Amino acid sequence: MTEFLAESEAPEVSGGVLLQRTIDVDVREPRPASRSTILVLSDREAIGHRLGMATGPSVDVRTLPLAAPSDIDTVAPDAIVVDGELDPDAAIAIAQRCDECCPDVSVLLWARIDVNTITRAMQVGVRDCFGPEDDDADLSAVAERALVVSERRRFQVGRVERPAHRLIMVVSPKGGAGKTTMATNLAVGLAQRVPREVALVDADLQFGDVANALRLQPETTARSATGGRLAEAAEVKIHLALHRSGLFVLCAPDSPGVADEITPKAFTRAVQLLADDFRYVVVDSDPGLGERTLSLMETATDLVFVAATDVASVRGLRKTIDALDQIGLSDPTRHFVLNRADAQVGLDVGDIIETIGMTPDVCVPSDRTMPISMNEGVPILEGELESRTADGLCQLVDRFEAAHHESGHRARSGRLRRLFV
């Protein structure tokens, strides 16, 4: 099943937008000008030697014992390789501690690869796995990707302050994965904590169902909100519907044909005005990667990827993530929600992790209350709170409201030493 999922396919995007963007955008992220450092935690020198030969003079490869002496802080690595060839269990435990204490450093596992090892490693935060059977080209490619990711993480984690406002896009390439359920519950959950400071935007302008999911009957929609000069937020806010939870909602038009009258530029401008005015703006995205969706993603602070356990949903999300990486849309913080995570049919979590390349941040179990809540227009977090599904949805809300008060600055000094004391 894993091999079937991992087949390379060209990303699907509507209207040829992705093709045009890939012509205009350099898909290779720049590496830092200074020499990068890879730290190998191993009791053998051979691994460091192989990596040094594969990566060349642009990368400084250093080796320290797995026991990690107290001077490990002086290395300040850009990536860490943990030797698990002889004892994978111990190496995975060390890798987990590295990832927890050093969120801006990519952690790699060196081991003889099998599906079980890969699954367990990714579940604890390992970025990638390689081993003695890989050739120099493979080793160099894995190291290069890890260093690029570390540089991106360091930029995000090293900010002194988080953005005051958050524009959160909930994304799923396939219908039926639970995108609207996640978007409405996230928005309602945030609004319950910070009333009147949260807006929800239905960006599926043809077939959006946010109004029904919240039992709203809006007097105006996104069509009216995007028809003015869009010079200030008040022009958009007068078209918002007020939900009983204290949430403001910009609903999609009633007629699918109206969507063509709303330009991506105008819609993005309207959403950005809301994002400048509200503490949180949650966007229930249009399926696919059309021009309107991509334009919004360029201004987003967070992307919440939603997938169910079926093959179509997982493969679609993998292609979406590959497409975003290809066109350089990697700045927004990414979150992965696995819906119906305990379904008896479909893929197991290990296969999903291996295929998508992300460990689920939130797992929402199956529950009959979910379709009932959608049909009744009452989100689970507004009504039924005593369920495992509500627990999972609360975890999703916690990722944003808890993070809003945190500083993005975390000192590197002393973190590596704490791994082994």
Buried (B, 14 or more C-beta within 10 A) or exposed (E): EBEEBEEEEEBEBBEEBBEEBBEEEEEEBEBEEEEBBBBBBBEBEEBBEBBBEBBEEEBBBBBBEBEBEEEBEEBEBBBBBBBBBEEBEEBBBBBBBBBBBBBBBBBBBBBEBEEEBBBBBBBBBBBBBBBEEBEEEEBBBBBBBBBBBBBBBBEBBEEEEBEEBBBBBBBBBBBEBBBBBBBBBBBBBBBBBBEEBBBBBBBBBBEBBBBBBBEBEBEBBBBBBBBBEBEEBEBBBEBBBEBEBBBBBBBBBEEEEBBEEBEBEBBBBBBBBBBEBBBBBBBBBBBBBBBBBBBBBEBBBBBBBBBBBBBBBBBBBBBBBBBBBBBBBBBBBBBBBBBBBEBEEBBEBBBBBBBBBBBBBBBBBBBEBBEEBBEEBBBBBBEBEEBBBBBBBBBBBEBBBEEBEEEBEEEBEEBBBEBBE
